[in-house]
Amino acid sequence: MSDKKEIKTNDLLMIANQLLQDHQAYQDGIRATSVEEKDDVLIFRGDYFLDDQGLPTEKTTVVFNLFKYLAHQLSPEFTLAD
């Protein structure tokens, strides 16, 4: 049996976005807007800040790394209840 706490998606997104804002690499506008769970890993999504041609920008790398940070921080602690 898992020691993970069940949490509703909206509650988890609130926690995730607070962690983002508190992170030293945070930049204005970065926000997790959805989360899903695959094989016990929480996968966060949001705007990736692509340029006009759909190519990654410097901010895209920051977003990717921050969403990966959220997965590492929150996956061991939570599982989605809904």
Number of C-alpha atoms within 10 A of each C-alpha: 3 8 9 14 11 13 15 12 15 14 10 20 18 14 12 24 17 13 17 21 15 10 12 8 11 16 13 6 11 20 23 22 14 13 18 14 14 8 5 13 15 23 18 21 15 15 13 18 18 13 12 7 6 9 10 13 12 10 16 17 13 17 24 16 13 22 23 14 16 20 18 14 14 18 16 15 13 20 22 19 9 9
